[in-house]
Amino acid sequence: MPDRDDAYDVIILGSGIAGSILGAVLARNGAKVMLVDAGVHPRFAVGESSIPRTLNMFRIIAERYDVPELELFCSFDKAIKEIAPTMGRKLHFGFMMHEEGKEPDPAHTTQLGTHIPDLHTSHLFRQDTDSYLFHLAVKYGCVARQAYRVQNVDFGEHEVTISGQDGTRFRTRYLVDASGFRSPVAEQLGLRAGPDALKHHARSLFTHMIDVRPTDECLKMPKEERPPLPWVMGTMHHVFERGWFWVIPFNNDPGSINPLVSVGLTFDERRYPKPDDITPAEEFARHVSRFPVLERIFADAKTVRPWVSTGRFQYTSTQTVGHRWCMMSHAAGFIDPLYSRGLSNTGEVIDAVAWRLLRALKDDDFSEERFAYVERLQQSLVRYNDNLVNCSFISWSDWDLWNAVYRVWAASQMPASMRLSRAVERFRISRDEQVFTDLEDEEFVGSPFPNKAYDELFFEMVRLCDAVDHGELRSGDAGAQLMRAVRSSPAVLPMQGLDDPESRFVAKTRESFLGLARWLAAEGPQDMRYLVDNPRIKAALASRPTA
């Protein structure tokens, strides 16, 4: 079939990050691919904050499928030089709790960051990074059909046919829908789950601005109460009861020529119903005025593009994989941008789809069973994200509860990154693809860190926060119980301060990381010692023996 002009091995709907990376991977490995999108590049997109797990997923895809250009995203310095000089540098996640009409309490701030340059991530200016990836896909051989609106999808036994509003038709052996919320496949097959399928509730307002003052310049708290890394050098989360503001600077590094800052407000639509009598800009300003520091941050800020105002934006699907089709990543579901998991989850799904699809094309076998893991992965990612974000929103009414919830999330970050980094380094030596396939052989698929002890801690958090939400437990009591669970859990690695409720700032260094790795190798839980079975870590430990 692909010998015909209107026929392809794979048609991908959507040429954002998910569709373009998958298209580049498939075309690079010999598939005839068409990328279809209703829009054109460059274009605005949200989902701008990356995390170390994102870098490792990009490394895995780059190594496994021989797409070396993706490695550029794994170094901020290379990315800003070779992709676009419009990105911001990210050294940390910063959280500051606010109460209406009050200056923030310095004791109610947390930061999880790093001094290690290899772990610096980026604030992606998506119009540039998405264009880069789209052009990469075309360079590797994808046929591009932009400004093309799909009117109908015909799912046949031996092929799938898409029809455009212009009357053209294209056939494919397999269809991947990476288009996002307005998924043609979800709409045509009626796959969106109902509103009760998810716990979390939120709507959002967002735009890009100039002249946003850095948080550091707007605080009245003493310098000794501030974290080791400037707030402006990371993704800033200003949290309040049932909501949070994000501030993501693209202008915080001398190498960037971009003056913009991504800003947004995400809050529970049940607590803060969408008004009919004011504009999104006026609503944003109304909520900013509730918090003195935010008033100073946005005092001179100006928007450079129209505001986007959503209703409740959580959604999921009853099914994400079918005969000769798959809905991928944000076409399958989405929860909230909190914790910046969108890009790393997308990378995980791309990898799970790509190797299966390449083998399916070779074998001419597109059975649903072959893609069953993709279904399980996507449903599990939604479930974990829904619980994590919902617990966070519940906890923002009480510092003690939020302080514990934050630590449950933070405890997953380093081991999750180490797990993926280990696979990359082992593959670079062995070139055995099985090291990546083995990552899927986990009981706790979709978890922030797939480990039994961590999963038990995670769902203890969920149990306690649900009890608070249902009025069965006071938030302070839940916070005390959860903090005890954090302090006793073997999944919470020492030497980071996460087991100490008074330790609010983590700024990893190479020496602190190697100290943790040394402890983990000698004294850590048996089911976590594999994390340091990494050639690079072993070499670093050998070059810096203990005194």
C-alpha positions in Angstrom: 0.0 0.0 0.0 2.7 2.6 0.8 3.8 2.5 -2.8 0.8 4.6 -3.8 1.0 8.3 -3.5 -2.0 8.6 -1.2 -0.9 5.7 1.1 1.4 5.7 4.1 2.8 3.3 6.7 1.8 5.7 9.4 -0.2 8.9 9.5 0.2 11.1 12.6 -2.4 13.7 13.5 -0.7 16.6 15.2 2.7 18.0 14.6 3.5 19.3 18.1 6.2 17.8 20.3 4.6 14.3 20.5 3.7 14.0 16.8 7.0 15.5 15.4 9.3 13.4 17.6 7.4 10.2 16.8 7.4 11.1 13.1 11.1 11.8 13.1 11.8 8.4 14.9 9.6 6.4 12.5 10.9 8.1 9.3 14.5 7.8 10.5 13.9 4.1 10.8 12.4 3.6 7.3 8.7 4.1 7.7 6.7 6.2 5.2 5.1 8.8 7.4 2.7 11.8 6.9 2.3 14.5 9.6 -1.1 16.1 9.5 -2.0 19.3 11.4 -4.8 21.8 11.4 -2.4 24.6 12.3 1.0 25.7 11.0 4.4 26.4 12.7 5.6 28.5 14.4 2.8 28.7 17.0 2.1 29.3 20.6 1.9 26.3 22.9 1.9 25.7 26.7 3.8 23.0 28.5 7.1 24.9 28.7 8.9 23.5 31.8 11.1 20.4 31.5 12.5 18.3 34.3 15.5 15.9 34.5 13.2 13.0 33.7 12.4 14.8 30.4 16.1 15.0 29.6 16.5 11.3 30.2 13.5 10.3 28.1 14.9 12.5 25.2 18.3 10.7 25.6 16.6 7.3 25.5 14.7 8.2 22.3 17.8 9.7 20.7 20.0 6.7 21.5 17.4 4.0 20.8 16.2 5.3 17.5 19.3 7.1 16.3 17.9 10.6 16.3 20.9 12.5 17.8 19.4 15.9 17.4 17.2 15.2 20.4 20.3 15.1 22.6 20.5 18.9 22.1 17.5 19.2 24.4 19.4 17.5 27.2 21.9 20.4 27.6 20.6 23.9 28.2 23.8 25.4 26.9 23.6 23.4 23.7 19.9 23.9 23.2 20.1 27.7 23.6 23.0 27.8 21.1 21.9 25.3 18.5 18.1 25.2 18.7 17.1 28.8 19.6 18.4 31.6 21.8 14.9 32.0 23.3 14.8 29.5 26.2 15.1 30.1 29.9 17.4 28.1 32.3 15.7 26.0 34.9 17.6 25.1 38.1 14.8 24.3 40.4 11.1 23.9 41.3 10.1 26.7 43.6 7.0 26.8 45.8 5.8 29.7 47.8 2.5 29.5 49.9 0.3 32.7 50.0 -2.5 33.8 52.2 -4.9 36.6 51.0 -3.7 40.1 52.1 -0.5 38.9 53.7 3.2 38.8 52.9 4.3 35.2 52.4 5.8 33.4 55.5 9.4 32.6 54.8 8.9 29.3 56.6 6.2 28.3 54.1 8.5 28.1 51.1 10.3 25.1 49.5 12.7 24.6 46.7 14.0 21.5 45.0 17.0 22.3 42.8 20.5 21.5 41.7 23.9 23.2 41.2 24.9 20.3 38.9 25.1 21.8 35.3 24.3 18.4 33.7 20.9 18.5 35.5 20.0 22.1 34.4 16.9 21.9 32.3 15.1 24.4 30.1 12.0 26.6 29.9 11.1 25.7 26.3 9.8 28.6 24.1 7.5 26.2 22.3 7.0 28.1 19.1 10.8 27.7 18.5 11.3 24.2 19.9 8.2 22.7 18.3 9.2 24.2 14.9 12.7 22.7 15.3 11.2 19.3 15.9 8.7 19.6 13.1 11.5 20.5 10.7 13.5 17.6 12.0 10.7 15.2 11.2 10.5 16.6 7.7 14.3 16.4 7.3 14.1 12.7 8.1 11.4 12.1 5.5 8.0 12.8 6.9 5.5 14.3 4.4 3.9 17.4 6.0 0.3 18.4 5.5 -0.2 21.6 7.5 -3.4 23.7 7.7 -5.2 20.4 6.9 -8.4 19.7 8.8 -9.5 16.1 9.1 -13.2 15.8 8.6 -13.6 12.0 8.9 -11.7 8.9 9.8 -12.7 5.5 8.4 -11.4 2.6 10.4 -11.1 -0.5 8.2 -9.9 -4.0 8.8 -6.8 -3.5 6.6 -6.3 0.2 6.6 -7.4 3.5 8.0 -8.5 6.4 5.8 -8.6 10.0 6.7 -10.6 12.6 4.7 -10.0 16.3 4.7 -12.4 19.2 4.5 -10.9 19.8 1.0 -12.1 16.4 -0.2 -8.7 14.7 -0.2 -8.3 11.2 1.2 -5.2 9.4 2.5 -4.8 5.8 3.6 -2.5 4.4 6.2 -1.6 1.0 7.7 -1.7 2.7 11.2 -3.0 6.0 12.6 -1.6 7.8 15.5 -3.6 10.7 17.0 -1.2 13.1 18.8 -3.4 16.1 18.2 -4.4 16.9 21.9 -7.8 17.6 23.4 -9.6 18.1 20.1 -8.7 14.6 19.0 -10.6 13.5 15.8 -10.4 9.9 16.9 -11.8 10.6 20.4 -14.6 12.7 18.9 -15.5 10.2 16.2 -15.4 7.1 18.4 -16.9 8.9 21.5 -14.0 7.9 23.7 -13.9 10.8 26.2 -14.7 9.6 29.7 -17.3 11.5 31.7 -16.5 14.3 34.2 -16.6 11.9 37.2 -13.7 9.8 35.9 -11.2 12.2 37.4 -10.8 13.7 40.9 -9.0 16.9 40.1 -10.9 20.0 39.2 -9.3 23.1 37.7 -9.6 25.8 35.0 -6.9 28.1 33.8 -5.9 31.6 32.5 -2.6 32.0 30.8 -0.6 34.2 28.4 3.0 35.5 27.8 4.1 38.9 29.3 6.9 41.3 29.3 8.2 43.4 32.3 7.3 40.7 34.9 9.5 41.4 37.9 11.5 38.5 39.4 10.1 37.1 42.6 13.4 37.8 44.3 13.1 41.5 43.8 9.6 41.6 45.2 10.1 39.9 48.6 10.3 41.6 51.9 11.7 38.6 53.7 15.3 38.7 54.9 18.0 37.3 52.7 18.9 34.6 55.2 15.4 33.2 54.8 15.8 32.8 51.0 16.8 29.6 49.3 20.3 28.8 47.9 19.1 29.3 44.3 17.4 32.5 43.2 13.7 32.1 42.6 14.0 33.6 39.1 16.3 30.7 38.1 13.5 28.1 38.1 9.8 27.4 37.6 8.0 29.4 40.2 4.8 28.1 41.8 2.9 30.6 43.9 0.3 28.5 45.6 -2.8 29.4 47.6 -6.0 27.6 48.7 -7.2 25.5 45.7 -5.0 27.3 43.1 -1.6 28.3 41.9 0.1 30.9 39.7 3.0 29.9 37.4 5.9 32.1 36.4 8.2 30.6 33.8 10.9 33.0 32.7 12.5 32.8 29.2 14.7 35.8 30.0 16.7 34.6 33.0 19.9 33.6 31.2 22.4 35.9 29.5 22.3 33.7 26.4 18.6 34.3 25.9 17.3 37.1 23.7 13.7 36.5 24.7 12.2 39.1 27.0 9.0 37.1 27.7 7.7 35.3 30.7 5.0 32.6 30.6 2.4 33.3 33.3 -0.8 31.5 34.2 -3.3 30.9 36.9 -4.8 27.5 37.5 -7.6 27.1 40.2 -10.5 24.9 41.2 -13.5 26.0 39.1 -15.9 24.9 41.8 -14.3 27.3 44.3 -13.7 30.0 41.7 -16.4 29.8 39.1 -15.7 31.4 35.7 -17.3 34.9 35.7 -19.4 36.2 32.8 -19.0 39.9 33.5 -15.2 40.5 33.3 -12.4 39.7 30.8 -9.7 37.1 31.5 -7.2 39.9 32.0 -9.5 41.5 34.6 -10.0 38.2 36.3 -6.3 37.5 36.5 -5.7 41.0 37.9 -8.4 40.5 40.5 -6.7 37.4 41.8 -3.3 38.9 41.7 -4.5 41.8 43.9 -5.3 39.3 46.6 -1.6 38.6 47.3 0.9 41.5 48.0 4.0 39.9 46.4 2.1 39.0 43.3 0.8 42.5 43.0 4.4 43.7 42.9 5.5 41.0 40.5 2.9 42.0 38.0 2.7 45.7 38.7 4.3 46.7 35.3 3.6 43.5 33.3 2.1 43.7 29.9 0.6 41.0 27.8 2.0 40.3 24.3 -0.7 37.8 23.1 -4.4 37.3 23.9 -5.3 35.6 27.1 -6.5 32.0 27.0 -9.3 31.3 29.5 -10.5 27.7 29.8 -13.2 25.9 31.6 -12.3 22.7 33.5 -9.5 21.3 31.4 -9.1 17.8 32.8 -10.1 14.9 30.5 -9.3 11.3 29.9 -10.4 8.5 27.6 -12.2 5.2 28.1 -9.8 3.6 25.5 -6.5 4.9 23.9 -5.6 1.9 21.6 -7.6 0.1 19.0 -7.2 -1.9 15.8 -4.7 0.1 13.7 -5.0 3.2 15.8 -3.6 4.8 18.9 -4.4 8.1 20.7 -1.1 9.3 22.2 -0.2 11.5 25.1 -2.4 14.6 25.3 -4.9 13.2 22.8 -5.5 10.4 25.4 -5.8 12.6 28.5 -4.5 15.6 30.5 -4.6 16.6 34.2 -2.7 19.8 35.1 0.7 21.4 34.3 1.7 21.3 38.0 5.0 19.5 38.5 5.9 19.8 34.7 5.3 16.1 34.0 3.6 16.6 30.6 6.8 16.5 28.5 8.4 13.6 30.4 5.2 11.6 30.2 5.0 12.3 26.5 8.5 11.0 26.0 7.6 7.8 27.8 4.6 7.3 25.6 6.5 8.0 22.4 9.1 5.4 23.3 6.4 2.8 24.2 4.6 3.4 20.9 7.7 3.7 18.6 9.4 0.4 19.0 6.1 -1.5 18.9 5.0 0.3 15.8 8.3 -0.3 14.0 8.0 -4.0 14.7 4.3 -4.0 13.8 5.1 -2.5 10.4 7.8 -5.1 9.8 5.5 -8.0 10.8 2.3 -6.5 9.4 0.7 -7.2 12.7 -1.3 -4.3 14.3 -3.3 -6.3 16.8 -4.5 -4.4 19.9 -2.7 -7.0 22.1 0.6 -5.8 20.7 -0.1 -2.3 22.0 -1.7 -3.3 25.3 1.2 -1.9 27.3 0.6 1.6 25.7 -3.0 1.5 26.9 -1.9 0.5 30.4 0.8 3.1 30.5 -1.4 6.0 29.4 -4.3 5.1 31.8 -1.8 4.7 34.7 -0.1 8.0 34.0 -3.4 9.8 34.1 -4.4 8.0 37.3 -1.1 8.9 39.1 -1.1 12.5 37.9 -4.8 12.9 38.9 -4.1 11.7 42.4 -0.9 13.7 42.8 -2.3 17.0 41.7 -5.6 16.6 43.5 -3.7 15.9 46.7 -1.7 19.0 46.2 -4.7 21.2 45.7 -6.3 19.8 48.8 -3.1 20.4 50.9 -2.8 24.1 50.0 -5.2 25.0 52.8 -2.7 23.9 55.4 1.1 24.2 55.5 1.7 21.1 57.5 -0.2 18.9 55.0 1.4 20.6 52.0 4.8 20.3 53.5 4.3 16.5 53.6 2.7 16.2 50.2 5.6 18.2 48.7 8.0 15.7 50.1 6.2 12.7 48.7 6.5 14.2 45.3 10.1 15.3 45.8 11.2 11.9 47.0 10.5 10.4 43.6 12.5 12.9 41.6 16.1 11.7 42.1 15.5 7.9 42.0 13.3 8.3 38.9 16.0 10.2 37.1 18.7 7.8 38.2 16.7 4.8 37.0 16.5 6.2 33.4 20.0 7.5 33.4 21.2 4.0 34.3 19.4 2.5 31.3 21.0 5.1 29.0 24.5 4.5 30.2 24.1 0.7 30.0 22.8 0.9 26.5 25.7 3.1 25.4 28.0 0.3 26.3 26.0 -2.8 25.3 23.9 -1.4 22.5 21.3 -3.9 23.7 17.8 -2.5 23.3 16.6 -4.9 26.0 17.8 -2.5 28.7 15.1 0.0 27.6 12.5 -2.7 27.1 13.2 -3.9 30.7 12.0 -0.5 31.9 8.5 -1.5 31.0 8.7 -4.6 33.2 7.4 -2.9 36.3 4.5 -3.6 38.6 3.9 0.1 39.2 3.5 1.4 35.7 2.9 5.2 35.5 4.2 5.9 39.0 6.4 8.9 39.6 8.9 6.3 40.8 8.0 2.6 40.2 8.9 1.1 43.6 6.8 -0.8 46.1 7.8 1.3 49.1 7.2 4.5 47.1 3.8 3.3 45.9 2.8 2.6 49.5 3.8 6.1 50.5 2.1 7.6 47.5 -1.3 6.0 48.2 -1.0 6.7 51.9 -0.9 10.4 50.8 -3.9 9.8 48.6 -5.8 8.1 51.4 -5.2 11.0 53.9 -5.9 13.8 51.4 -9.1 12.1 50.3 -10.2 11.9 53.9 -9.5 15.6 54.4 -11.4 16.4 51.2 -14.4 14.4 52.4 -14.4 16.1 55.8 -13.4 12.9 57.6 -10.0 14.1 58.9 -8.6 17.5 59.9 -5.8 18.7 57.5 -3.3 19.3 60.4 -3.8 15.7 61.6 -3.4 14.4 58.1 -0.2 16.4 57.6 1.2 15.0 60.9 0.3 11.4 59.8 1.8 11.8 56.4 5.0 13.4 57.7 5.5 10.4 59.9 5.0 8.2 56.9 7.6 10.2 54.9 10.1 10.0 57.7 9.7 6.2 58.1 9.5 5.3 54.4 12.6 3.6 52.9 11.6 5.2 49.6 12.7 8.6 50.9 16.4 8.7 50.4 18.5 10.4 53.1 21.0 13.3 52.7 18.4 15.5 50.9 16.5 16.7 54.0 13.2 15.4 52.7 12.7 13.5 55.9 13.1 16.6 58.0 10.0 18.9 58.0 12.2 21.9 58.9 14.5 21.4 55.9 12.9 23.3 53.1 15.6 23.8 50.4 17.4 21.1 48.4 20.2 22.2 46.2 22.1 19.1 45.0 25.8 19.3 44.3 28.1 16.6 42.8 29.5 15.8 46.2 26.1 15.5 47.8 24.9 13.3 44.9 28.0 11.0 45.2 27.5 10.8 49.0 24.0 9.6 48.4 25.1 7.2 45.7 27.8 5.8 48.1 25.2 5.3 50.8 22.7 3.7 48.4 25.3 1.2 47.2 26.3 0.2 50.7 23.3 0.7 52.9 20.3 1.5 50.7 17.2 -0.7 50.4 17.9 -3.9 48.4 15.3 -3.0 45.8 16.9 0.4 45.1 20.6 -0.5 45.0 20.3 -1.2 41.3 20.1 2.6 40.7 23.8 3.0 41.2 24.7 0.1 38.9 25.5 2.8 36.4 28.9 3.0 34.6 29.2 6.8 35.0 28.3 6.7 38.8 30.7 3.8 39.4 33.5 5.7 37.6 32.8 8.9 39.6 32.8 7.0 42.9 36.1 5.4 42.0 37.7 8.7 41.2 36.5 10.3 44.4 36.9 7.6 47.1 35.8 8.3 50.7 38.3 9.8 53.0 
